[in-house]
Amino acid sequence: MSKKIKLDIISDVVCPWCIIGYKHLEAAINELGIQDQVDIEWQPFELNPDMPPEGEGLRAHVARKYGSSKADSDRARSNITQHGAEYGFTFNYFDGMKIVNTLDAHLLLDLAHQLGKQTEMKMRLFSAFFTEQKDVSDREVLLTEAESVGIERGLVEQTWADDTALERVKSLELQWQQMGVSGVPTVVFNRKTGLTGAQPQEAFKQVLLELMEES
């Protein structure tokens, strides 16, 4: 195969279906044995760009945003947890869990992309938030997670202070929205076709097979 399949994954680190969708995609890639034939880039999307620094309780948030009752919320959590477990990802929902602002996390992921560590960083943030019950809007938490994948604290702090990095992330968010992405996860193949939602492994496999045949 001559050139790599470009996969843009538009997502937020506090979106449970984003990690589930990625696990399905990863399983499809592994099943086809094309790990070295795909180029993955994570694209920023803030589910709650106006979220204040203190965040919002998850139950209150889903009730306000989606009109969900506690029973709905419990069912959704159980469903998500089960889906995650099937692909080896652990969701540890807890009573005081909050939805937080993710702009600093996206700036960190932009830096990680430049350093060739973006997927590793993204996985670390998903685990920190959903499995380890950490606040991924807390800069100290983000610095520690960055260090765990070999990114120096100083570089992260520089990125947060850099208006250029902020402008780049904001313009990427806008670019994908203008291209019609309104829900996450969305996986865009070769900047042409896209699949939205945590599609099953088989759906991703099908698209990847078609792209392999084309090339």
C-alpha positions, 0 to 999 in steps of 0.5 A: 500500500503506497500511502497511509490512510489518514484518520482524523478523530474529532473528539473530547476527552470527557466524551465516553463514546469517544473512547469506546468508538476509538477502541472499536476503530483500534480493534478494526485496525488490529484485526486487519493488521494495518497498524503501520498503514494508518496515520491518526490525528486527534482533532479538538472538539469542546462539548462544553466550551462555556463550562466554568472552571469549577465544572458541573456535577455530571448528573446535574449536567445531563439533566440540564443538557439532555433532560435525563432523570437519575434512572436514565443516567444510571442506565446510560452509565451502566451501558457505557461501562459495559461497552468499555469493558468489552474492549478493555476500558474501565469506566469508574463513574462516581457520585461526585463526578463532574464535567469540566472545561477541556480547553487546556487538555486540547492545548496539551494534545496539540503539543503532544501531536507536534511531539509524536505522542498524541494518541498516547497522551489522549489515552492517558487523559481518557484513563485519568478522567474516566478510570482514575477519577481525576479532574482533567481541567486541573493544570497540575493533573495535566502536567503530571499526565504529560510527564507520564508520557515523557512531555516536559512540564515546561513545554506544556506551560509554554503552550498554555501561555502561547496565544498562537497555540490557542488560536490554532486549537480554536481555528481547528475546532471551527474548521471541523464545525464548518465542515459539518461536525456537530457530534463526537466522536466523528472519524474522517477518512482521508479528509473525504468521508466520515462516520459519526458516533461510536460505530461498531468495529465491523463498520470501521473495518468495512470502510478501511477495507474499501480504502485499502482496495482503492489504493 
